[in-house]
Amino acid sequence: MNLNLDFSFLNWGVISSFVAKGFIFSVQLTLIAMIGGIALGTLLALMRLSGKKWLVMPAAFYVNTLRSIPLVMVILWFFLLIPLLIGRPMGAELSAIITFTVFEAAYYSEIMRAGIQSVPKGQVYAGYAVGMTYAQCMKLIVLPQAFRNMLPVLLTQTIILFQDTSLVYAIGAYDLLKGFEVAGKNFNRPVETYLVAAVVYFVICFSLSMLVRRLQQKIQIIR
C-alpha cells in the first residue's frame, strides 16, 4: 500500500496562517479552564470536607455526575442547550471555555480533596488552639500545603486537559486540531496534516510530562 505522503507544503507560512491561531486558542482554553477549574474545584473540595450535609450532597452530586459523563457529550450539551436557555446564540469558543471550566472542576476537586486530606489534622487542631477560625486554618495552613503536595497531579491533569481540547472540534471551535484540518483541506493533504498534528500533540504532552516528573522529584527532595 503506497500512501504517497508529501509534507513539502508545510512551511512557516502555512503554520502561521492556519495552525498558529488554533494553537493560541488551545493554550488559552487550557489556561483558563485550569485556573477556573482549580478555583471551583477547591471550593467543591472544601464543601465535601465541611461535614455539613447541605454542602456535601450538592458538591458530591456535581462531582459524581460530571465524572460519569463523557466530555464530548458535555461539550455538545452546553453548546446546544445554553443558547436555548439564554435566548441568544453563543460562540463555540466561549461555550468551550465554560464547558471545560465546569467539567474539569470535578476532576480538580478530587485532586484538591486528596491534597487537603494529606495535611495532618494535628496542624489544623494547632491552628484552632491559637485562635484561628476554620477559614483561616484552610487559607493559611491547609491549602498552601495541599497545593504543594498535589502540584504534580494538578499539572498532570492540566496536560490531559490540553489533550482534551481537541474535542472542541465537535462544535467547530478553531483549536490546534482544527487548524491542521483546515490546512489539510486547503492543500488537499488531510492525511499528512493529521499525522503532523498527532506528532505535535505527542511532543508537547511528552515534554510537559517530563517537566512535571522533574518537578515531582524536586518536591520529594524538599519534603
MDAnalysis code that builds the backbone (N, CA, C; Angstrom):
import MDAnalysis as mda
import numpy as np

u = mda.Universe.empty(669, n_residues=223, atom_resindex=np.repeat(np.arange(223), 3), trajectory=True)
u.add_TopologyAttr("name", ["N", "CA", "C"] * 223)
u.add_TopologyAttr("resid", np.arange(1, 224))
u.add_TopologyAttr("resname", ["MET", "ASN", "LEU", "ASN", "LEU", "ASP", "PHE", "SER", "PHE", "LEU", "ASN", "TRP", "GLY", "VAL", "ILE", "SER", "SER", "PHE", "VAL", "ALA", "LYS", "GLY", "PHE", "ILE", "PHE", "SER", "VAL", "GLN", "LEU", "THR", "LEU", "ILE", "ALA", "MET", "ILE", "GLY", "GLY", "ILE", "ALA", "LEU", "GLY", "THR", "LEU", "LEU", "ALA", "LEU", "MET", "ARG", "LEU", "SER", "GLY", "LYS", "LYS", "TRP", "LEU", "VAL", "MET", "PRO", "ALA", "ALA", "PHE", "TYR", "VAL", "ASN", "THR", "LEU", "ARG", "SER", "ILE", "PRO", "LEU", "VAL", "MET", "VAL", "ILE", "LEU", "TRP", "PHE", "PHE", "LEU", "LEU", "ILE", "PRO", "LEU", "LEU", "ILE", "GLY", "ARG", "PRO", "MET", "GLY", "ALA", "GLU", "LEU", "SER", "ALA", "ILE", "ILE", "THR", "PHE", "THR", "VAL", "PHE", "GLU", "ALA", "ALA", "TYR", "TYR", "SER", "GLU", "ILE", "MET", "ARG", "ALA", "GLY", "ILE", "GLN", "SER", "VAL", "PRO", "LYS", "GLY", "GLN", "VAL", "TYR", "ALA", "GLY", "TYR", "ALA", "VAL", "GLY", "MET", "THR", "TYR", "ALA", "GLN", "CYS", "MET", "LYS", "LEU", "ILE", "VAL", "LEU", "PRO", "GLN", "ALA", "PHE", "ARG", "ASN", "MET", "LEU", "PRO", "VAL", "LEU", "LEU", "THR", "GLN", "THR", "ILE", "ILE", "LEU", "PHE", "GLN", "ASP", "THR", "SER", "LEU", "VAL", "TYR", "ALA", "ILE", "GLY", "ALA", "TYR", "ASP", "LEU", "LEU", "LYS", "GLY", "PHE", "GLU", "VAL", "ALA", "GLY", "LYS", "ASN", "PHE", "ASN", "ARG", "PRO", "VAL", "GLU", "THR", "TYR", "LEU", "VAL", "ALA", "ALA", "VAL", "VAL", "TYR", "PHE", "VAL", "ILE", "CYS", "PHE", "SER", "LEU", "SER", "MET", "LEU", "VAL", "ARG", "ARG", "LEU", "GLN", "GLN", "LYS", "ILE", "GLN", "ILE", "ILE", "ARG"])
u.atoms.positions = np.array([
    [0.839, -1.200, 0.000],
    [0.000, 0.000, 0.000],
    [0.873, 1.249, 0.000],
    [0.715, 2.075, -1.016],
    [1.514, 3.289, -1.160],
    [0.686, 4.500, -0.750],
    [1.039, 5.113, 0.371],
    [0.294, 6.273, 0.847],
    [0.663, 7.545, 0.090],
    [1.857, 7.561, -0.513],
    [2.315, 8.720, -1.283],
    [2.222, 10.001, -0.453],
    [2.855, 9.973, 0.708],
    [2.823, 11.120, 1.612],
    [3.739, 12.228, 1.107],
    [3.303, 13.451, 1.244],
    [4.084, 14.607, 0.807],
    [3.914, 15.728, 1.836],
    [4.997, 16.035, 2.538],
    [4.947, 17.070, 3.574],
    [5.582, 18.377, 3.106],
    [5.883, 18.474, 1.820],
    [6.601, 19.647, 1.322],
    [5.789, 20.936, 1.433],
    [4.459, 20.824, 1.512],
    [3.624, 22.025, 1.587],
    [3.697, 22.697, 2.953],
    [4.181, 21.954, 3.952],
    [4.257, 22.501, 5.305],
    [5.451, 23.438, 5.432],
    [5.188, 24.683, 5.656],
    [6.233, 25.676, 5.880],
    [5.722, 26.696, 6.896],
    [6.551, 27.685, 7.198],
    [6.166, 28.662, 8.219],
    [4.921, 29.442, 7.803],
    [4.760, 29.689, 6.507],
    [3.581, 30.404, 6.036],
    [2.293, 29.651, 6.340],
    [2.319, 28.347, 6.123],
    [1.145, 27.523, 6.410],
    [0.883, 27.474, 7.919],
    [1.958, 27.315, 8.686],
    [1.810, 27.255, 10.147],
    [1.224, 28.558, 10.689],
    [1.759, 29.682, 10.255],
    [1.295, 30.980, 10.765],
    [-0.105, 31.316, 10.275],
    [-0.473, 30.848, 9.101],
    [-1.781, 31.181, 8.528],
    [-2.907, 30.314, 9.076],
    [-2.627, 29.045, 9.326],
    [-3.688, 28.109, 9.706],
    [-3.557, 27.558, 11.134],
    [-2.338, 27.187, 11.516],
    [-2.147, 26.441, 12.757],
    [-1.971, 27.348, 13.976],
    [-1.280, 28.461, 13.814],
    [-0.941, 29.320, 14.959],
    [-2.185, 29.794, 15.704],
    [-3.210, 30.197, 14.962],
    [-4.451, 30.675, 15.589],
    [-5.073, 29.579, 16.460],
    [-5.107, 28.365, 15.937],
    [-5.671, 27.254, 16.684],
    [-4.838, 26.905, 17.905],
    [-3.513, 26.980, 17.758],
    [-2.637, 26.682, 18.894],
    [-2.833, 27.692, 20.019],
    [-2.954, 28.961, 19.656],
    [-3.156, 30.011, 20.661],
    [-4.463, 29.776, 21.416],
    [-5.532, 29.429, 20.692],
    [-6.806, 29.181, 21.374],
    [-6.722, 27.959, 22.278],
    [-6.044, 26.906, 21.826],
    [-5.904, 25.694, 22.655],
    [-5.175, 26.004, 23.957],
    [-4.125, 26.821, 23.873],
    [-3.378, 27.205, 25.074],
    [-4.242, 28.081, 25.977],
    [-4.949, 29.055, 25.375],
    [-5.831, 29.920, 26.161],
    [-6.912, 29.112, 26.858],
    [-7.528, 28.191, 26.136],
    [-8.571, 27.344, 26.705],
    [-8.021, 26.515, 27.864],
    [-6.825, 25.965, 27.689],
    [-6.210, 25.155, 28.737],
    [-5.946, 25.982, 29.995],
    [-5.369, 27.166, 29.833],
    [-5.015, 28.001, 30.982],
    [-6.258, 28.506, 31.717],
    [-7.253, 28.978, 30.951],
    [-8.476, 29.491, 31.579],
    [-9.218, 28.379, 32.304],
    [-9.346, 27.223, 31.647],
    [-10.041, 26.096, 32.273],
    [-9.274, 25.577, 33.486],
    [-7.945, 25.630, 33.435],
    [-7.143, 25.190, 34.576],
    [-7.360, 26.114, 35.775],
    [-7.244, 27.421, 35.562],
    [-7.398, 28.378, 36.660],
    [-8.823, 28.336, 37.216],
    [-9.804, 28.401, 36.318],
    [-11.194, 28.346, 36.758],
    [-11.551, 27.013, 37.385],
    [-11.032, 25.931, 36.809],
    [-11.322, 24.595, 37.326],
    [-10.726, 24.364, 38.700],
    [-9.492, 24.849, 38.910],
    [-8.865, 24.683, 40.230],
    [-9.605, 25.509, 41.273],
    [-9.996, 26.748, 40.909],
    [-10.726, 27.602, 41.855],
    [-12.062, 26.971, 42.245],
    [-12.839, 26.556, 41.241],
    [-14.132, 25.927, 41.515],
    [-13.947, 24.567, 42.174],
    [-12.943, 23.827, 41.737],
    [-12.677, 22.511, 42.314],
    [-12.281, 22.587, 43.779],
    [-11.488, 23.606, 44.134],
    [-11.112, 23.792, 45.537],
    [-12.341, 24.086, 46.391],
    [-13.233, 24.923, 45.859],
    [-14.479, 25.229, 46.578],
    [-15.312, 23.968, 46.774],
    [-15.416, 23.150, 45.737],
    [-16.172, 21.900, 45.836],
    [-15.530, 20.948, 46.846],
    [-14.191, 20.901, 46.852],
    [-13.491, 20.029, 47.797],
    [-13.753, 20.468, 49.233],
    [-13.717, 21.778, 49.470],
    [-13.989, 22.291, 50.814],
    [-15.429, 22.001, 51.233],
    [-16.355, 22.083, 50.270],
    [-17.750, 21.758, 50.571],
    [-17.891, 20.293, 50.966],
    [-17.210, 19.399, 50.259],
    [-17.329, 17.968, 50.543],
    [-16.667, 17.588, 51.864],
    [-15.681, 18.385, 52.278],
    [-14.979, 18.084, 53.531],
    [-15.524, 18.890, 54.713],
    [-16.557, 19.681, 54.466],
    [-17.087, 20.545, 55.526],
    [-17.825, 19.769, 56.610],
    [-18.332, 18.587, 56.241],
    [-19.102, 17.800, 57.199],
    [-20.550, 18.236, 57.324],
    [-20.924, 19.264, 56.589],
    [-22.305, 19.753, 56.613],
    [-23.061, 19.148, 55.430],
    [-24.128, 18.447, 55.723],
    [-24.838, 17.686, 54.705],
    [-25.351, 18.555, 53.572],
    [-25.806, 19.762, 53.879],
    [-26.364, 20.643, 52.856],
    [-25.292, 21.179, 51.910],
    [-24.027, 21.043, 52.297],
    [-22.917, 21.392, 51.423],
    [-22.324, 20.153, 50.749],
    [-22.251, 19.056, 51.498],
    [-21.642, 17.833, 50.992],
    [-22.444, 17.236, 49.839],
    [-23.760, 17.162, 49.990],
    [-24.585, 16.469, 49.000],
    [-24.569, 17.135, 47.621],
    [-24.794, 18.459, 47.511],
    [-24.745, 19.064, 46.173],
    [-23.361, 18.991, 45.535],
    [-22.299, 19.143, 46.342],
    [-20.946, 19.060, 45.810],
    [-20.653, 17.649, 45.309],
    [-21.056, 16.643, 46.087],
    [-20.841, 15.250, 45.681],
    [-21.637, 14.921, 44.422],
    [-22.870, 15.424, 44.345],
    [-23.699, 15.184, 43.160],
    [-23.056, 15.810, 41.925],
    [-22.566, 17.032, 42.062],
    [-21.905, 17.739, 40.956],
    [-20.705, 16.941, 40.450],
    [-19.836, 16.561, 41.382],
    [-18.603, 15.867, 41.004],
    [-18.896, 14.498, 40.396],
    [-19.722, 13.724, 41.056],
    [-20.000, 12.362, 40.583],
    [-20.745, 12.356, 39.253],
    [-21.623, 13.333, 39.054],
    [-22.373, 13.399, 37.802],
    [-21.463, 13.722, 36.627],
    [-20.652, 14.767, 36.764],
    [-19.791, 15.172, 35.652],
    [-18.705, 14.147, 35.362],
    [-18.224, 13.473, 36.394],
    [-17.186, 12.461, 36.185],
    [-17.728, 11.208, 35.507],
    [-19.045, 11.057, 35.467],
    [-19.647, 9.869, 34.851],
    [-20.148, 10.124, 33.428],
    [-19.982, 11.348, 32.931],
    [-20.452, 11.699, 31.592],
    [-19.255, 11.978, 30.693],
    [-19.223, 11.433, 29.474],
    [-18.118, 11.730, 28.547],
    [-18.035, 13.230, 28.260],
    [-16.820, 13.742, 28.179],
    [-16.613, 15.178, 27.968],
    [-17.257, 15.661, 26.678],
    [-17.178, 14.864, 25.621],
    [-17.736, 15.312, 24.345],
    [-19.244, 15.523, 24.446],
    [-19.917, 14.726, 25.275],
    [-21.353, 14.912, 25.483],
    [-21.627, 16.224, 26.216],
    [-20.816, 16.527, 27.212],
    [-20.985, 17.775, 27.955],
    [-20.748, 18.970, 27.033],
    [-19.740, 18.869, 26.173],
    [-19.448, 19.943, 25.213],
    [-20.650, 20.197, 24.316],
    [-21.239, 19.127, 23.799],
    [-22.391, 19.265, 22.914],
    [-23.610, 19.801, 23.656],
    [-23.836, 19.338, 24.883],
    [-24.978, 19.818, 25.663],
    [-24.875, 21.318, 25.914],
    [-23.716, 21.763, 26.368],
    [-23.542, 23.189, 26.644],
    [-23.704, 24.014, 25.371],
    [-23.139, 23.532, 24.284],
    [-23.182, 24.280, 23.028],
    [-24.601, 24.383, 22.481],
    [-25.413, 23.329, 22.675],
    [-26.759, 23.301, 22.114],
    [-27.828, 23.820, 23.078],
    [-27.637, 23.585, 24.385],
    [-28.693, 23.909, 25.341],
    [-28.601, 25.318, 25.922],
    [-27.385, 25.788, 26.192],
    [-27.249, 27.121, 26.800],
    [-27.867, 28.220, 25.936],
    [-27.663, 28.215, 24.608],
    [-28.332, 29.233, 23.789],
    [-29.851, 29.198, 23.923],
    [-30.426, 28.010, 24.119],
    [-31.876, 27.914, 24.306],
    [-32.306, 28.532, 25.626],
    [-31.460, 28.382, 26.659],
    [-31.800, 28.909, 27.978],
    [-31.645, 30.422, 28.052],
    [-30.591, 30.958, 27.416],
    [-30.342, 32.397, 27.489],
    [-31.009, 33.168, 26.356],
    [-31.523, 32.438, 25.373],
    [-32.271, 33.089, 24.307],
    [-31.449, 33.722, 23.213],
    [-30.177, 33.456, 23.162],
    [-29.332, 34.000, 22.090],
    [-28.165, 33.052, 21.832],
    [-27.621, 33.071, 20.631],
    [-26.527, 32.150, 20.308],
    [-25.253, 32.498, 21.071],
    [-24.454, 31.485, 21.310],
    [-23.182, 31.664, 21.995],
    [-22.095, 31.033, 21.144],
    [-21.007, 31.742, 20.956],
    [-19.931, 31.248, 20.111],
    [-19.340, 29.940, 20.603],
    [-18.762, 29.192, 19.669],
    [-18.174, 27.896, 20.018],
    [-17.019, 28.051, 21.007],
    [-16.217, 29.113, 20.830],
    [-15.068, 29.319, 21.713],
    [-15.504, 29.595, 23.156],
    [-16.488, 30.493, 23.332],
    [-16.980, 30.804, 24.674],
    [-17.640, 29.586, 25.306],
    [-18.405, 28.855, 24.519],
    [-19.050, 27.640, 25.005],
    [-18.007, 26.631, 25.473],
    [-16.916, 26.503, 24.721],
    [-15.853, 25.564, 25.082],
    [-15.192, 25.967, 26.397],
    [-14.948, 27.272, 26.585],
    [-14.307, 27.751, 27.811],
    [-15.178, 27.442, 29.027],
    [-16.471, 27.736, 28.926],
    [-17.387, 27.467, 30.038],
    [-17.465, 25.970, 30.319],
    [-17.597, 25.177, 29.268],
    [-17.732, 23.731, 29.424],
    [-16.515, 23.118, 30.093],
    [-15.332, 23.462, 29.612],
    [-14.110, 22.872, 30.156],
    [-13.885, 23.296, 31.606],
    [-14.186, 24.549, 31.921],
    [-14.018, 25.014, 33.297],
    [-14.930, 24.236, 34.239],
    [-16.192, 24.113, 33.851],
    [-17.175, 23.406, 34.681],
    [-16.833, 21.922, 34.786],
    [-16.432, 21.323, 33.665],
    [-16.159, 19.888, 33.644],
    [-14.884, 19.551, 34.414],
    [-13.821, 20.285, 34.157],
    [-12.545, 19.975, 34.798],
    [-12.579, 20.230, 36.295],
    [-13.474, 21.120, 36.747],
    [-13.590, 21.396, 38.178],
    [-13.885, 20.120, 38.963],
    [-14.643, 19.208, 38.366],
    [-14.972, 17.950, 39.040],
    [-13.719, 17.113, 39.289],
    [-12.785, 17.127, 38.346],
    [-11.558, 16.349, 38.494],
    [-10.565, 17.053, 39.417],
    [-10.443, 18.367, 39.258],
    [-9.565, 19.114, 40.159],
    [-10.074, 19.035, 41.598],
    [-11.386, 18.933, 41.770],
    [-11.966, 18.830, 43.104],
    [-11.466, 17.587, 43.829],
    [-11.448, 16.466, 43.142],
    [-10.978, 15.227, 43.762],
    [-9.489, 15.301, 44.084],
    [-8.723, 15.955, 43.224],
    [-7.292, 16.114, 43.489],
    [-7.068, 16.984, 44.723],
    [-7.806, 18.102, 44.789],
    [-7.651, 19.006, 45.928],
    [-8.162, 18.364, 47.212],
    [-9.201, 17.558, 47.116],
    [-9.719, 16.881, 48.306],
    [-8.662, 15.925, 48.871],
    [-7.999, 15.207, 47.971],
    [-6.924, 14.316, 48.419],
    [-5.770, 15.125, 49.017],
    [-5.473, 16.276, 48.404],
    [-4.400, 17.116, 48.921],
    [-4.707, 17.663, 50.296],
    [-5.936, 18.100, 50.495],
    [-6.344, 18.624, 51.805],
    [-6.282, 17.524, 52.861],
    [-6.722, 16.332, 52.499],
    [-6.711, 15.221, 53.452],
    [-5.296, 14.729, 53.753],
    [-4.329, 15.067, 52.883],
    [-2.949, 14.649, 53.120],
    [-2.257, 15.489, 54.194],
    [-2.842, 16.647, 54.520],
    [-2.265, 17.504, 55.563],
    [-2.664, 16.940, 56.934],
    [-1.704, 16.686, 57.811],
    [-2.026, 16.124, 59.136],
    [-3.056, 16.975, 59.886],
    [-4.042, 16.308, 60.467],
    [-5.094, 17.030, 61.191],
    [-4.553, 17.751, 62.419],
    [-3.412, 17.273, 62.920],
    [-2.812, 17.922, 64.074],
    [-2.477, 19.381, 63.812],
    [-2.129, 19.693, 62.560],
    [-1.815, 21.073, 62.218],
    [-3.067, 21.952, 62.278],
    [-4.195, 21.383, 61.867],
    [-5.461, 22.121, 61.941],
    [-5.836, 22.360, 63.403],
    [-5.693, 21.329, 64.215],
    [-6.009, 21.474, 65.642],
    [-5.090, 22.503, 66.304],
    [-3.845, 22.539, 65.867],
    [-2.910, 23.528, 66.403],
    [-3.356, 24.943, 66.032],
    [-3.880, 25.073, 64.803],
    [-4.403, 26.367, 64.380],
    [-5.586, 26.800, 65.229],
    [-6.484, 25.851, 65.503],
    [-7.628, 26.152, 66.371],
    [-7.152, 26.553, 67.773],
    [-6.078, 25.909, 68.224],
    [-5.580, 26.157, 69.579],
    [-5.064, 27.581, 69.757],
    [-4.572, 28.176, 68.664],
    [-4.064, 29.557, 68.759],
    [-5.120, 30.579, 68.366],
    [-6.366, 30.113, 68.206],
    [-7.467, 31.034, 67.971],
    [-7.872, 31.238, 66.528],
    [-7.365, 30.429, 65.613],
    [-7.738, 30.564, 64.206],
    [-9.129, 30.005, 63.963],
    [-9.816, 30.588, 62.981],
    [-11.103, 30.057, 62.558],
    [-10.868, 28.965, 61.511],
    [-11.957, 28.279, 61.122],
    [-11.850, 27.237, 60.094],
    [-11.315, 27.825, 58.792],
    [-11.836, 28.999, 58.408],
    [-11.411, 29.634, 57.160],
    [-9.931, 30.010, 57.211],
    [-9.481, 30.530, 58.354],
    [-8.077, 30.905, 58.498],
    [-7.167, 29.686, 58.453],
    [-7.593, 28.598, 59.071],
    [-6.801, 27.362, 59.029],
    [-6.654, 26.857, 57.601],
    [-7.739, 26.895, 56.874],
    [-7.698, 26.432, 55.490],
    [-6.811, 27.342, 54.629],
    [-6.973, 28.639, 54.792],
    [-6.251, 29.606, 53.966],
    [-4.761, 29.648, 54.286],
    [-4.409, 29.592, 55.559],
    [-3.027, 29.809, 55.966],
    [-2.235, 28.525, 56.212],
    [-2.930, 27.438, 56.535],
    [-2.215, 26.199, 56.897],
    [-2.438, 25.082, 55.885],
    [-3.708, 24.761, 55.625],
    [-4.022, 23.557, 54.857],
    [-3.821, 23.747, 53.350],
    [-4.473, 24.754, 52.767],
    [-4.447, 24.897, 51.308],
    [-3.045, 25.111, 50.734],
    [-2.176, 25.936, 51.353],
    [-0.816, 26.051, 50.799],
    [-0.090, 24.714, 50.722],
    [-0.231, 23.888, 51.773],
    [0.417, 22.574, 51.759],
    [-0.254, 21.627, 50.774],
    [-1.589, 21.720, 50.673],
    [-2.319, 20.855, 49.748],
    [-1.925, 21.151, 48.307],
    [-1.796, 22.439, 47.965],
    [-1.380, 22.804, 46.607],
    [0.014, 22.285, 46.308],
    [0.921, 22.417, 47.278],
    [2.287, 21.945, 47.052],
    [2.316, 20.427, 46.914],
    [1.585, 19.725, 47.774],
    [1.579, 18.260, 47.730],
    [0.998, 17.729, 46.427],
    [-0.034, 18.409, 45.916],
    [-0.749, 17.901, 44.751],
    [-0.357, 18.600, 43.450],
    [0.648, 19.472, 43.497],
    [1.027, 20.227, 42.301],
    [1.347, 19.334, 41.103],
    [2.147, 18.265, 41.257],
    [2.410, 17.399, 40.100],
    [1.138, 16.777, 39.527],
    [0.208, 16.376, 40.397],
    [-1.043, 15.772, 39.930],
    [-1.909, 16.815, 39.239],
    [-1.937, 18.034, 39.783],
    [-2.700, 19.117, 39.152],
    [-2.159, 19.412, 37.757],
    [-0.838, 19.428, 37.622],
    [-0.233, 19.707, 36.321],
    [-0.455, 18.546, 35.349],
    [-0.433, 17.315, 35.861],
    [-0.723, 16.162, 35.005],
    [-2.145, 16.225, 34.472],
    [-3.086, 16.605, 35.339],
    [-4.470, 16.771, 34.905],
    [-4.580, 17.889, 33.873],
    [-3.750, 18.914, 33.995],
    [-3.754, 20.010, 33.025],
    [-3.241, 19.539, 31.666],
    [-2.261, 18.634, 31.671],
    [-1.781, 18.065, 30.407],
    [-2.898, 17.272, 29.728],
    [-3.635, 16.504, 30.528],
    [-4.790, 15.767, 29.996],
    [-5.825, 16.746, 29.451],
    [-5.996, 17.859, 30.163],
    [-6.915, 18.900, 29.712],
    [-6.506, 19.437, 28.350],
    [-5.202, 19.673, 28.153],
    [-4.719, 20.150, 26.857],
    [-5.028, 19.137, 25.757],
    [-4.843, 17.863, 26.048],
    [-5.173, 16.831, 25.062],
    [-6.665, 16.859, 24.725],
    [-7.489, 17.053, 25.759],
    [-8.942, 17.044, 25.563],
    [-9.455, 18.248, 24.784],
    [-8.644, 19.309, 24.695],
    [-9.111, 20.490, 23.951],
    [-9.397, 20.164, 22.488],
    [-8.812, 19.089, 21.989],
    [-9.074, 18.698, 20.598],
    [-10.536, 18.316, 20.385],
    [-11.273, 18.028, 21.482],
    [-12.681, 17.640, 21.357],
    [-13.586, 18.812, 20.980],
    [-13.100, 20.050, 21.132],
    [-13.932, 21.192, 20.732],
    [-14.112, 21.218, 19.216],
    [-13.352, 20.372, 18.543],
    [-13.546, 20.165, 17.104],
    [-14.996, 19.804, 16.810],
    [-15.657, 19.123, 17.771],
    [-17.028, 18.647, 17.579],
    [-18.027, 19.791, 17.420],
    [-17.707, 20.972, 17.978],
    [-18.626, 22.114, 17.863],
    [-18.072, 23.198, 16.940],
    [-16.993, 22.887, 16.242],
    [-16.473, 23.808, 15.242],
    [-15.560, 24.896, 15.767],
    [-15.126, 24.806, 17.023],
    [-14.194, 25.797, 17.560],
    [-12.837, 25.645, 16.870],
    [-12.158, 26.780, 16.672],
    [-10.894, 26.760, 15.925],
    [-9.734, 26.512, 16.887],
    [-9.475, 25.235, 17.158],
    [-8.362, 24.867, 18.027],
    [-7.189, 24.378, 17.189],
    [-6.191, 23.809, 17.859],
    [-4.995, 23.346, 17.154],
    [-5.327, 22.294, 16.104],
    [-6.150, 21.321, 16.458],
    [-6.520, 20.269, 15.513],
    [-7.290, 20.841, 14.326],
    [-8.188, 21.786, 14.599],
    [-8.957, 22.426, 13.531],
    [-8.033, 23.168, 12.569],
    [-6.996, 23.800, 13.121],
    [-6.036, 24.499, 12.266],
    [-5.345, 23.555, 11.308],
    [-4.939, 22.387, 11.804],
    [-4.310, 21.399, 10.923],
    [-5.306, 20.873, 9.896],
    [-6.546, 20.683, 10.313],
    [-7.559, 20.170, 9.388],
    [-7.804, 21.155, 8.242],
    [-7.915, 22.441, 8.575],
    [-8.143, 23.463, 7.553],
    [-6.964, 23.520, 6.586],
    [-5.752, 23.428, 7.121],
    [-4.569, 23.413, 6.258],
    [-4.589, 22.208, 5.327],
    [-4.970, 21.046, 5.864],
    [-5.041, 19.841, 5.046],
    [-6.058, 19.944, 3.930],
    [-7.199, 20.561, 4.215],
    [-8.226, 20.732, 3.191],
    [-7.774, 21.705, 2.108],
    [-7.087, 22.769, 2.513],
    [-6.649, 23.767, 1.543],
    [-5.604, 23.219, 0.578],
    [-4.754, 22.330, 1.068],
    [-3.690, 21.774, 0.228],
    [-3.985, 20.342, -0.206],
    [-5.204, 19.875, 0.106],
    [-5.616, 18.523, -0.257],
    [-4.642, 17.472, 0.274],
    [-4.193, 17.689, 1.511],
    [-3.282, 16.755, 2.163],
    [-3.769, 16.465, 3.590],
    [-4.978, 15.901, 3.734],
    [-5.522, 15.679, 5.080],
    [-4.743, 14.651, 5.890],
    [-4.264, 13.595, 5.234],
    [-3.537, 12.545, 5.963],
    [-2.256, 13.109, 6.573],
    [-1.517, 13.870, 5.785],
    [-0.263, 14.439, 6.266],
    [-0.480, 15.382, 7.442],
    [-1.510, 16.223, 7.336],
    [-1.730, 17.197, 8.410],
    [-2.191, 16.517, 9.700],
    [-2.999, 15.465, 9.582],
    [-3.408, 14.741, 10.792],
    [-2.220, 14.020, 11.431],
    [-1.316, 13.496, 10.604],
    [-0.117, 12.852, 11.144],
    [0.765, 13.867, 11.874],
    [0.930, 15.035, 11.264],
    [1.736, 16.082, 11.896],
    [1.067, 16.551, 13.193],
    [-0.259, 16.678, 13.171],
    [-0.991, 17.092, 14.369],
    [-0.753, 16.097, 15.512],
    [-0.788, 14.799, 15.183],
    [-0.552, 13.771, 16.202],
    [0.856, 13.895, 16.793],
    [1.834, 14.150, 15.930],
    [3.215, 14.307, 16.390],
    [3.347, 15.548, 17.274],
    [2.701, 16.645, 16.880],
    [2.768, 17.892, 17.656],
    [2.164, 17.694, 19.040],
    [0.984, 17.061, 19.102],
    [0.355, 16.791, 20.399],
    [1.247, 15.904, 21.263],
    [1.850, 14.890, 20.641],
    [2.718, 13.977, 21.392],
    [3.934, 14.707, 21.951],
    [4.587, 15.508, 21.117],
    [5.798, 16.219, 21.550],
    [5.481, 17.185, 22.694],
    [4.392, 17.940, 22.547],
    [4.017, 18.902, 23.588],
    [3.706, 18.192, 24.902],
    [2.858, 17.173, 24.835],
    [2.423, 16.487, 26.060],
    [3.553, 15.686, 26.696],
    [4.389, 15.058, 25.871],
    [5.518, 14.296, 26.419],
    [6.518, 15.223, 27.094],
    [6.796, 16.367, 26.465],
    [7.734, 17.331, 27.047],
    [7.210, 17.861, 28.374],
    [5.929, 18.197, 28.418],
    [5.333, 18.689, 29.660],
    [5.338, 17.608, 30.737],
    [5.115, 16.357, 30.341],
    [5.136, 15.254, 31.311],
    [6.522, 15.093, 31.924],
    [7.573, 15.255, 31.116],
    [8.932, 15.174, 31.637],
    [9.218, 16.312, 32.622],
    [8.715, 17.506, 32.326],
    [8.896, 18.641, 33.237],
    [8.168, 18.395, 34.561],
    [6.967, 17.827, 34.476],
    [6.212, 17.514, 35.696],
    [6.947, 16.465, 36.521],
    [7.546, 15.485, 35.863],
    [8.292, 14.447, 36.587],
    [9.481, 15.050, 37.322],
    [10.189, 15.968, 36.675],
    [11.320, 16.628, 37.328],
    [10.847, 17.471, 38.503],
    [9.716, 18.146, 38.331],
    [9.149, 18.941, 39.422],
    [8.772, 18.056, 40.599],
    [8.205, 16.904, 40.310],
    [7.814, 15.972, 41.367],
    [9.033, 15.497, 42.148],
    [10.125, 15.236, 41.452],
    [11.352, 14.804, 42.127],
    [11.887, 15.907, 43.037],
    [11.800, 17.162, 42.595],
    [12.264, 18.280, 43.417],
    [11.398, 18.449, 44.655],
    [10.088, 18.278, 44.480],
    [9.177, 18.394, 45.628],
    [9.454, 17.305, 46.649],
    [9.748, 16.093, 46.175],
    [10.069, 14.992, 47.083],
    [11.353, 15.265, 47.855],
    [12.325, 15.923, 47.204],
    [13.583, 16.265, 47.868],
    [13.333, 17.306, 48.962],
    [12.475, 18.305, 48.639],
    [12.155, 19.353, 49.609],
    [11.500, 18.749, 50.846],
    [10.602, 17.777, 50.624],
    [9.949, 17.120, 51.752],
    [10.961, 16.398, 52.631],
])
